[in-house]
Amino acid sequence: MIHAFHLAREGAAATVLSDRSAIVDTFRKAERLLWVDLEGADEEDYRLLAEGFGLHPVAVQTCREVTAQPLVHDYDGYLFMVIHAVNFARRKGGVDTLEVDVFWGRHFVVTYHRDPVRTITEIRDQCGGGGGALMSRGADFFVHTLVDRIIDNFTPTFEKIDDLIEEAEEQIFTEPTDAVLQRVMDLKRTVAYLGRTAAAQRDVVGRIVRGEFPDLSQKALVYWRDAYDHLVRMVQTTDVQRDLLAATRDTYLSVVSNRMNEIMKVLTIIATIFIPLTFIAGIYGMNFNPDVSDCNMPELNWAWGYPAVWAAMLAVTLAMLWFFRRRKWI
């Protein structure tokens, strides 16, 4: 699907273009600013990029493929950037990112993405509603607005991850199940992925801020520095969240270990109590014949022998419990 907007002169409303030949003609005239957005492009759209706009085949081929790493390259008269937007649809307990490819020169901006991107949809709605303010300051400022909004839309995701970490911490002390640990590990992988993405995008924007591309206006670089600061904070946020998740995992292991120690302590106390009782029962369970004259076990013929043994066992049990309590083992 193709969407095109052209701002012919300053102060005018953006014109929506739908005919491909008109889009190509406007591109070649190089008047003011043309924005072309391609969503889920087909072969005809790829030909438009390569033949209609004359973009470099290597950059067009990059659009065809899934590029995991954000990047920026300088071609003859324009820049090619790969940036990632956050995907608000959670998949398998994690968060995906959506690749956005951007070509921009002095008089044009071309964006390509396979799936709908909320930021681009919002900007399209603004331009389609006749609002030319976003495009009036030129391509450098327009691309900055696009990238800055994409970066800002990561914030709700990081806030959601903070809430999930806090929820996992609470569940660890109330119900430390394997499912809680699995959620923690899923969050750790998600944060690590977002951290790598944020760091790569920081490096991309950092190249722009350092002035590696002289065609960018100095006025626009001031705004790009603000976007760079946002990315630096994003990387710091992911570092903090990784530390929190590592601490949460260690807390889970500690809580589970403590609970296991408590269980083993109870079982050990029970086993220790039964050791002397088993010894007593073993002695009086031996098969001696009381009729034999040399049998010297008077308890076997004593009328109170059975309750006496029970009393001895109870006394031993109470004495051991008293001893464990005195030593603060229980």
Sine and cosine of phi, psi and omega as CSV:
sin_phi,cos_phi,sin_psi,cos_psi,sin_omega,cos_omega
0.00,0.00,0.72,-0.70,-0.06,-1.00
-0.89,-0.45,0.69,-0.73,0.08,-1.00
-0.77,-0.64,0.73,-0.68,-0.03,-1.00
-0.68,-0.73,0.65,-0.76,0.00,-1.00
-0.69,-0.72,0.70,-0.71,-0.04,-1.00
-0.79,-0.61,0.77,-0.64,0.09,-1.00
-0.96,-0.27,0.96,-0.28,-0.12,-0.99
-0.97,0.23,-0.61,0.79,-0.02,-1.00
-0.49,-0.87,0.34,-0.94,-0.05,-1.00
-0.91,0.41,0.69,-0.73,0.00,-1.00
1.00,0.03,-0.17,0.99,-0.01,-1.00
-1.00,0.02,0.23,-0.97,0.08,-1.00
-0.99,0.13,0.48,-0.88,0.03,-1.00
-0.95,0.32,0.70,-0.72,0.01,-1.00
-1.00,-0.09,0.73,-0.69,0.03,-1.00
-1.00,0.04,0.80,-0.60,0.02,-1.00
-0.93,-0.36,0.72,-0.70,0.00,-1.00
-0.86,-0.52,-0.40,0.92,-0.01,-1.00
-0.99,0.11,0.77,-0.64,-0.07,-1.00
-0.90,0.44,-0.64,0.77,0.00,-1.00
-0.90,0.43,-0.60,0.80,0.05,-1.00
-0.92,0.39,-0.58,0.81,0.04,-1.00
-0.91,0.42,-0.69,0.73,0.00,-1.00
-0.91,0.41,-0.67,0.75,0.03,-1.00
-0.89,0.46,-0.68,0.73,0.01,-1.00
-0.91,0.42,-0.63,0.78,0.03,-1.00
-0.87,0.49,-0.69,0.73,-0.06,-1.00
-0.96,0.28,-0.45,0.89,0.04,-1.00
-0.94,0.34,-0.47,0.88,0.05,-1.00
0.82,0.57,0.78,0.63,0.03,-1.00
-0.96,-0.26,0.83,-0.56,0.02,-1.00
0.81,0.59,-0.89,-0.45,-0.10,-0.99
-0.66,-0.75,0.74,-0.67,0.10,-1.00
-0.88,-0.47,0.79,-0.61,0.10,-1.00
-0.91,-0.43,0.83,-0.56,0.04,-1.00
-0.87,-0.49,0.84,-0.55,0.01,-1.00
-0.91,-0.41,0.83,-0.56,0.02,-1.00
-0.93,-0.36,0.84,-0.54,0.00,-1.00
-0.88,-0.48,0.88,-0.48,-0.03,-1.00
0.87,0.50,0.83,0.55,-0.13,-0.99
-0.91,0.42,0.47,-0.88,0.12,-0.99
-0.94,-0.35,-0.13,-0.99,-0.05,-1.00
-0.87,0.49,-0.59,0.81,0.01,-1.00
-0.90,0.44,-0.61,0.79,0.03,-1.00
-0.93,0.37,-0.62,0.78,0.04,-1.00
-0.90,0.43,-0.61,0.79,0.06,-1.00
-0.91,0.41,-0.57,0.82,0.05,-1.00
-0.88,0.47,-0.66,0.75,0.02,-1.00
-0.91,0.41,-0.72,0.70,-0.11,-0.99
-0.98,0.20,-0.70,0.71,-0.11,-0.99
-0.99,-0.13,-0.74,0.67,-0.04,-1.00
-0.92,0.38,-0.69,0.72,-0.03,-1.00
-0.99,-0.12,-0.25,0.97,0.01,-1.00
0.93,0.36,0.53,0.85,0.01,-1.00
-0.98,0.22,0.42,-0.91,-0.11,-0.99
-0.89,0.45,0.69,-0.72,-0.03,-1.00
-0.86,0.51,-0.53,0.85,0.02,-1.00
-0.90,0.43,-0.68,0.73,0.02,-1.00
-0.92,0.39,-0.64,0.76,0.03,-1.00
-0.90,0.43,-0.64,0.77,0.04,-1.00
-0.90,0.43,-0.56,0.83,0.06,-1.00
-0.89,0.47,-0.59,0.81,0.05,-1.00
-0.90,0.44,-0.59,0.81,0.00,-1.00
-0.91,0.41,-0.54,0.84,-0.06,-1.00
-1.00,-0.08,0.26,-0.97,0.07,-1.00
-1.00,-0.03,0.93,-0.36,-0.04,-1.00
-0.99,-0.14,0.92,-0.39,-0.07,-1.00
-0.97,0.25,-0.38,0.92,-0.15,-0.99
-0.96,-0.29,0.80,-0.59,0.14,-0.99
-0.87,0.49,0.57,-0.82,-0.06,-1.00
-0.37,-0.93,0.21,-0.98,0.11,-0.99
-0.55,-0.84,0.75,-0.66,0.00,-1.00
-0.78,-0.63,0.51,-0.86,0.01,-1.00
-0.97,-0.22,0.89,-0.46,0.10,-0.99
-0.95,-0.30,-0.02,-1.00,-0.08,-1.00
-0.94,0.34,0.99,-0.16,0.08,-1.00
1.00,-0.01,0.00,1.00,0.02,-1.00
-0.38,-0.93,0.26,-0.97,0.05,-1.00
-0.94,-0.35,0.49,-0.87,0.09,-1.00
-0.84,-0.54,0.83,-0.55,-0.05,-1.00
-0.81,-0.58,0.62,-0.79,0.17,-0.98
-0.91,-0.41,0.86,-0.51,-0.01,-1.00
-0.79,-0.61,0.38,-0.93,-0.03,-1.00
-0.87,-0.49,0.72,-0.69,0.09,-1.00
-0.97,-0.26,0.48,-0.88,-0.01,-1.00
-0.97,0.22,0.61,-0.79,0.06,-1.00
-0.98,-0.17,0.90,-0.43,-0.09,-1.00
-0.96,0.27,-0.21,0.98,0.06,-1.00
-0.99,0.14,0.90,-0.45,-0.02,-1.00
-0.98,0.20,0.75,-0.66,-0.02,-1.00
-0.82,-0.57,0.86,-0.51,0.03,-1.00
0.82,0.57,0.64,0.77,0.08,-1.00
0.98,0.19,0.06,1.00,0.00,-1.00
-0.87,-0.50,-0.13,-0.99,0.00,-1.00
-0.81,-0.59,0.78,-0.63,0.03,-1.00
-1.00,-0.04,0.27,-0.96,0.17,-0.99
-0.85,-0.53,0.46,-0.89,-0.02,-1.00
-0.92,-0.39,0.77,-0.64,-0.01,-1.00
-0.97,0.23,0.71,-0.71,0.09,-1.00
-0.81,-0.59,0.86,-0.52,0.04,-1.00
-0.98,-0.18,0.73,-0.68,-0.09,-1.00
-0.78,-0.63,0.82,-0.57,0.20,-0.98
-0.95,-0.30,0.74,-0.68,0.10,-1.00
-0.49,-0.87,0.70,-0.71,0.08,-1.00
-0.84,-0.55,-0.34,-0.94,-0.06,-1.00
-0.93,0.37,-0.57,0.82,-0.11,-0.99
-0.87,-0.50,0.16,0.99,-0.03,-1.00
-0.49,-0.87,0.44,-0.90,0.16,-0.99
-0.68,-0.73,0.79,-0.61,0.05,-1.00
-0.85,-0.53,0.83,-0.56,0.04,-1.00
-0.90,-0.44,0.59,-0.81,0.03,-1.00
-0.69,-0.72,0.69,-0.72,0.06,-1.00
-0.43,-0.90,0.60,-0.80,-0.04,-1.00
-0.96,0.28,-0.64,0.76,-0.07,-1.00
-0.91,-0.42,0.34,-0.94,0.04,-1.00
-0.87,0.49,0.68,-0.73,0.05,-1.00
-0.88,-0.47,0.83,-0.56,-0.13,-0.99
-0.85,0.52,-0.67,0.74,-0.02,-1.00
-0.87,0.49,-0.72,0.69,-0.02,-1.00
-0.92,0.40,-0.61,0.79,0.04,-1.00
-0.88,0.47,-0.66,0.75,0.02,-1.00
-0.91,0.42,-0.67,0.75,0.01,-1.00
-0.93,0.38,-0.61,0.79,0.07,-1.00
-0.87,0.49,-0.67,0.75,0.02,-1.00
-0.89,0.46,-0.63,0.77,0.02,-1.00
-0.91,0.42,-0.71,0.71,-0.01,-1.00
-0.94,0.35,-0.62,0.79,0.01,-1.00
-0.93,0.36,-0.37,0.93,0.04,-1.00
-0.99,0.12,0.19,0.98,0.04,-1.00
1.00,-0.02,0.01,1.00,-0.02,-1.00
-0.99,0.16,0.97,-0.26,0.01,-1.00
-1.00,-0.07,0.11,0.99,-0.06,-1.00
-0.90,0.44,-0.60,0.80,-0.01,-1.00
-0.91,0.41,-0.50,0.87,-0.07,-1.00
-0.99,-0.14,-0.16,0.99,-0.15,-0.99
-0.94,0.33,-0.39,0.92,-0.08,-1.00
-1.00,-0.05,0.02,1.00,0.08,-1.00
0.96,-0.27,0.11,-0.99,-0.11,-0.99
-0.91,0.41,-0.64,0.77,-0.05,-1.00
-0.87,0.50,-0.72,0.70,-0.01,-1.00
-0.94,0.33,-0.59,0.81,-0.01,-1.00
-0.90,0.43,-0.72,0.70,0.02,-1.00
-0.91,0.42,-0.61,0.79,0.06,-1.00
-0.87,0.50,-0.70,0.72,0.02,-1.00
-0.86,0.51,-0.69,0.72,0.01,-1.00
-0.88,0.48,-0.77,0.64,-0.04,-1.00
-0.92,0.39,-0.65,0.76,-0.03,-1.00
-0.90,0.44,-0.65,0.76,0.03,-1.00
-0.93,0.36,-0.60,0.80,0.08,-1.00
-0.87,0.48,-0.68,0.73,0.01,-1.00
-0.91,0.42,-0.69,0.72,-0.03,-1.00
-0.89,0.45,-0.50,0.87,-0.03,-1.00
-0.96,0.29,-0.09,1.00,0.13,-0.99
-0.97,0.25,-0.40,0.92,-0.11,-0.99
-0.85,0.53,-0.75,0.66,0.03,-1.00
-0.86,0.52,-0.54,0.84,0.02,-1.00
-0.92,0.40,-0.69,0.72,0.03,-1.00
-0.90,0.43,-0.61,0.80,0.05,-1.00
-0.90,0.43,-0.64,0.77,0.04,-1.00
-0.90,0.43,-0.65,0.76,0.03,-1.00
-0.90,0.44,-0.64,0.77,0.06,-1.00
-0.86,0.52,-0.68,0.74,0.03,-1.00
-0.90,0.44,-0.66,0.75,0.00,-1.00
-0.92,0.39,-0.59,0.80,0.05,-1.00
-0.90,0.43,-0.70,0.71,0.02,-1.00
-0.89,0.46,-0.65,0.76,0.03,-1.00
-0.90,0.44,-0.66,0.75,0.02,-1.00
-0.91,0.42,-0.63,0.78,0.03,-1.00
-0.88,0.48,-0.66,0.75,0.02,-1.00
-0.92,0.40,-0.65,0.76,-0.02,-1.00
-0.93,0.36,-0.45,0.89,0.00,-1.00
-0.88,0.48,-0.61,0.79,-0.04,-1.00
-1.00,0.09,-0.29,0.96,0.01,-1.00
-0.98,-0.21,-0.66,0.75,-0.04,-1.00
-0.51,-0.86,0.98,0.20,-0.06,-1.00
-0.98,0.21,0.98,0.21,-0.02,-1.00
-1.00,-0.06,0.16,-0.99,0.06,-1.00
-0.90,0.44,-0.50,0.87,0.00,-1.00
-0.90,0.44,-0.59,0.81,0.04,-1.00
-0.91,0.42,-0.70,0.72,0.03,-1.00
-0.89,0.46,-0.62,0.78,0.02,-1.00
-0.90,0.44,-0.64,0.77,0.04,-1.00
-0.90,0.44,-0.64,0.77,0.02,-1.00
-0.89,0.46,-0.68,0.73,-0.01,-1.00
-0.93,0.38,-0.60,0.80,0.07,-1.00
-0.89,0.45,-0.68,0.73,0.04,-1.00
-0.90,0.44,-0.60,0.80,0.00,-1.00
-0.90,0.44,-0.67,0.74,0.04,-1.00
-0.91,0.41,-0.64,0.77,0.01,-1.00
-0.89,0.45,-0.72,0.69,-0.02,-1.00
-0.91,0.42,-0.63,0.78,0.03,-1.00
-0.89,0.46,-0.66,0.75,0.02,-1.00
-0.91,0.41,-0.71,0.70,0.02,-1.00
-0.90,0.43,-0.58,0.82,0.03,-1.00
-0.90,0.43,-0.68,0.73,0.03,-1.00
-0.90,0.43,-0.65,0.76,0.01,-1.00
-0.90,0.43,-0.71,0.71,-0.01,-1.00
-0.90,0.44,-0.65,0.76,0.00,-1.00
-0.91,0.41,-0.65,0.76,0.02,-1.00
-0.91,0.41,-0.65,0.76,0.02,-1.00
-0.94,0.35,-0.54,0.84,0.09,-1.00
-0.88,0.48,-0.68,0.73,0.01,-1.00
-0.91,0.41,-0.61,0.79,0.02,-1.00
-0.90,0.45,-0.78,0.62,0.00,-1.00
-0.92,0.40,-0.52,0.85,0.04,-1.00
-0.88,0.47,-0.60,0.80,0.06,-1.00
-0.89,0.46,-0.61,0.79,0.02,-1.00
-0.93,0.38,-0.70,0.71,-0.05,-1.00
-0.90,0.44,-0.58,0.81,-0.02,-1.00
-0.96,0.27,-0.05,1.00,0.06,-1.00
0.98,0.18,0.49,0.87,0.01,-1.00
-0.94,0.33,-0.30,0.95,-0.03,-1.00
-0.89,-0.47,0.99,-0.10,-0.15,-0.99
-0.91,0.41,-0.28,0.96,-0.01,-1.00
-0.94,0.33,-0.31,0.95,0.00,-1.00
-0.96,0.27,0.64,-0.77,-0.01,-1.00
-0.95,0.32,0.55,-0.84,0.00,-1.00
-0.91,0.41,-0.53,0.85,0.03,-1.00
-0.90,0.44,-0.64,0.77,0.00,-1.00
-0.94,0.35,-0.51,0.86,-0.04,-1.00
-0.88,0.48,-0.52,0.86,0.03,-1.00
-0.88,0.48,-0.65,0.76,0.00,-1.00
-0.96,0.27,-0.56,0.83,0.05,-1.00
-0.91,0.42,-0.51,0.86,0.07,-1.00
-0.89,0.45,-0.58,0.81,0.05,-1.00
-0.90,0.43,-0.67,0.75,0.06,-1.00
-0.89,0.46,-0.61,0.79,0.04,-1.00
-0.89,0.45,-0.66,0.75,0.03,-1.00
-0.88,0.47,-0.63,0.78,0.04,-1.00
-0.88,0.47,-0.66,0.75,0.00,-1.00
-0.93,0.37,-0.59,0.81,0.07,-1.00
-0.87,0.49,-0.68,0.73,0.03,-1.00
-0.91,0.41,-0.59,0.81,0.05,-1.00
-0.88,0.48,-0.70,0.71,0.02,-1.00
-0.89,0.45,-0.66,0.75,0.04,-1.00
-0.90,0.44,-0.62,0.79,0.02,-1.00
-0.89,0.46,-0.70,0.71,0.01,-1.00
-0.91,0.42,-0.57,0.82,0.05,-1.00
-0.90,0.44,-0.69,0.72,0.01,-1.00
-0.90,0.44,-0.68,0.73,-0.02,-1.00
-0.92,0.40,-0.59,0.81,0.07,-1.00
-0.89,0.45,-0.66,0.75,0.04,-1.00
-0.90,0.44,-0.66,0.75,0.02,-1.00
-0.89,0.45,-0.66,0.75,-0.01,-1.00
-0.93,0.37,-0.60,0.80,0.07,-1.00
-0.90,0.44,-0.67,0.74,0.04,-1.00
-0.91,0.41,-0.62,0.79,0.03,-1.00
-0.90,0.44,-0.67,0.74,0.05,-1.00
-0.89,0.46,-0.69,0.72,0.02,-1.00
-0.90,0.43,-0.61,0.80,0.04,-1.00
-0.90,0.44,-0.66,0.75,0.04,-1.00
-0.86,0.51,-0.75,0.66,-0.01,-1.00
-0.89,0.46,-0.60,0.80,0.01,-1.00
-0.92,0.38,-0.69,0.72,0.00,-1.00
-0.90,0.44,-0.70,0.71,0.02,-1.00
-0.89,0.46,-0.66,0.75,0.02,-1.00
-0.90,0.44,-0.67,0.74,0.02,-1.00
-0.90,0.44,-0.66,0.75,0.03,-1.00
-0.90,0.43,-0.63,0.78,0.04,-1.00
-0.91,0.42,-0.62,0.78,0.05,-1.00
-0.89,0.45,-0.64,0.77,0.04,-1.00
-0.89,0.46,-0.67,0.74,0.02,-1.00
-0.90,0.44,-0.71,0.71,0.00,-1.00
-0.90,0.43,-0.55,0.83,0.03,-1.00
-0.91,0.42,-0.70,0.71,0.01,-1.00
-0.89,0.46,-0.72,0.70,-0.01,-1.00
-0.90,0.44,-0.60,0.80,0.02,-1.00
-0.92,0.40,-0.66,0.75,0.03,-1.00
-0.88,0.47,-0.71,0.71,0.01,-1.00
-0.87,0.49,-0.72,0.70,-0.01,-1.00
-0.90,0.44,-0.63,0.77,-0.01,-1.00
-0.91,0.41,-0.62,0.78,0.03,-1.00
-0.90,0.43,-0.62,0.78,-0.07,-1.00
-0.98,0.20,-0.23,0.97,0.01,-1.00
-0.88,0.48,-0.81,0.59,0.03,-1.00
-0.92,0.40,-0.54,0.84,0.03,-1.00
-0.91,0.42,-0.64,0.77,0.05,-1.00
-0.91,0.41,-0.58,0.82,0.04,-1.00
-0.90,0.44,-0.72,0.70,0.00,-1.00
-0.90,0.44,-0.73,0.68,0.00,-1.00
-0.89,0.46,-0.55,0.83,0.01,-1.00
-0.92,0.40,-0.64,0.77,0.00,-1.00
-0.90,0.43,-0.75,0.67,-0.06,-1.00
-0.99,0.13,0.00,1.00,0.10,-0.99
-0.99,-0.14,0.05,1.00,0.02,-1.00
-0.95,0.32,0.55,-0.83,-0.09,-1.00
-1.00,0.02,0.97,0.23,0.14,-0.99
-1.00,-0.07,0.57,-0.82,0.03,-1.00
-1.00,-0.05,0.92,-0.39,-0.06,-1.00
-0.93,0.38,-0.26,0.97,-0.02,-1.00
-0.99,0.16,-0.24,0.97,0.01,-1.00
-0.96,0.28,0.72,-0.69,-0.14,-0.99
-0.91,0.41,-0.52,0.86,-0.05,-1.00
-1.00,-0.01,0.18,0.98,0.05,-1.00
-0.97,0.25,0.87,-0.50,-0.06,-1.00
-0.94,-0.35,0.79,0.61,0.07,-1.00
-0.83,-0.55,0.99,0.13,-0.10,-0.99
-0.89,0.46,-0.40,0.92,-0.03,-1.00
-0.91,0.42,-0.37,0.93,-0.03,-1.00
-0.93,0.37,-0.49,0.87,0.00,-1.00
-0.96,-0.26,0.10,0.99,-0.05,-1.00
-1.00,0.07,0.72,-0.70,-0.06,-1.00
-0.91,0.42,-0.52,0.85,-0.01,-1.00
-0.99,-0.15,0.27,0.96,-0.04,-1.00
-0.89,0.45,-0.71,0.70,-0.05,-1.00
-0.90,0.44,-0.78,0.62,0.03,-1.00
-0.92,0.39,-0.45,0.89,0.02,-1.00
-0.92,0.40,-0.65,0.76,0.04,-1.00
-0.89,0.45,-0.68,0.74,0.04,-1.00
-0.88,0.47,-0.64,0.77,0.02,-1.00
-0.91,0.42,-0.63,0.78,0.03,-1.00
-0.90,0.43,-0.67,0.74,0.03,-1.00
-0.89,0.45,-0.67,0.75,0.01,-1.00
-0.91,0.41,-0.64,0.77,0.02,-1.00
-0.90,0.43,-0.67,0.74,0.04,-1.00
-0.89,0.46,-0.68,0.73,0.00,-1.00
-0.88,0.48,-0.75,0.66,-0.01,-1.00
-0.90,0.43,-0.61,0.79,0.01,-1.00
-0.91,0.42,-0.64,0.77,0.00,-1.00
-0.94,0.34,-0.64,0.77,0.06,-1.00
-0.88,0.47,-0.66,0.75,0.04,-1.00
-0.89,0.46,-0.66,0.75,0.00,-1.00
-0.91,0.42,-0.69,0.72,0.02,-1.00
-0.89,0.46,-0.64,0.77,0.01,-1.00
-0.93,0.37,-0.61,0.79,0.00,-1.00
-0.92,0.40,-0.57,0.82,0.05,-1.00
-0.99,0.12,0.02,1.00,-0.02,-1.00
0.86,0.51,0.60,0.80,0.11,-0.99
-1.00,0.08,-0.36,0.93,0.07,-1.00
-0.74,-0.67,0.00,0.00,0.00,0.00
